[in-house]
Amino acid sequence: MTPFTTLTSVAVPILRDNVDTDAIIPSREMKSTGRTGLAEGLFAPWRYSDVAARTPDPSFELNMPEARGGQVILGGANFGCGSSREHAVWALVEYGIRCVIAESFAPIFRANCIRNGVLPITLPRADVDALAWQEITVDLPAQTVTAGETTHSFTIEDEPRTMLLEGLDVIDLTLKALPAIEAWTDADRTARPWVYLEKTA
């Protein structure tokens, strides 16, 4: 994964509550088992006035000129609810989204974000609303979001913070502890040798 440290971007508001994963990436848009080829289907029900023809709806926020190049989206309460499909985050990543700021997240969607290098930030709804269409700077080491002269602080647990800062997936994170794991195994092998009997042919 690409490490996340700081990011400056326009904050594109999709300020709707209960945005579910089928709105983020409908099942009909998932045409392969891989992580690529999903960006075109991102928010397809809202992004296109004619989905089959891929006709952009100019009223949808991501299609607006001021959203061009935006890497941060804003959401309401319970963002990413519905199914547990990881494709929703894959579609966001392929489109170029690196951060979602919302009032609250569905827990599985939030975990999927962290596992795929997208920073999920929870802020009070009034603060989220105030960021709409502003150029903001997200600073993960400092755990702040700054817009103009206003700075908002957010919290994130140590393990997800490390994963995002260092670009680690869950396997990489486990391997960081390999020396401790090996030391424990060596000590346990001495204390309980019968557990480690070698297999016979």
HELIX and SHEET records of a PDB file:
HELIX    1   1 THR A   21  ILE A   24  1                                   4    
HELIX    2   2 SER A   27  GLU A   29  5                                   3    
HELIX    3   3 ALA A   39  GLY A   41  5                                   3    
HELIX    4   4 ALA A   44  ARG A   47  1                                   4    
HELIX    5   5 GLU A   61  ASN A   63  5                                   3    
HELIX    6   6 PRO A   65  ALA A   67  5                                   3    
HELIX    7   7 HIS A   87  TYR A   95  1                                   9    
HELIX    8   8 PRO A  107  ARG A  115  1                                   9    
HELIX    9   9 ARG A  125  ALA A  130  1                                   6    
HELIX   10  10 ASP A  158  GLU A  166  1                                   9    
HELIX   11  11 VAL A  170  LYS A  176  1                                   7    
HELIX   12  12 LEU A  178  ALA A  191  1                                  14    
HELIX   13  13 PRO A  193  TYR A  196  5                                   4    
SHEET    1   A 7 LEU A 119  THR A 122  0                                        
SHEET    2   A 7 CYS A  99  ALA A 102  1                                        
SHEET    3   A 7 VAL A  72  GLY A  75  1                                        
SHEET    4   A 7 THR A   6  PRO A  13  1                                        
SHEET    5   A 7 GLU A 135  ASP A 139 -1                                        
SHEET    6   A 7 THR A 144  ALA A 147 -1                                        
SHEET    7   A 7 THR A 150  SER A 153 -1                                        
SHEET    1   B 2 TYR A  48  ASP A  50  0                                        
SHEET    2   B 2 THR A  55  PRO A  56 -1                                        
END                                                                             
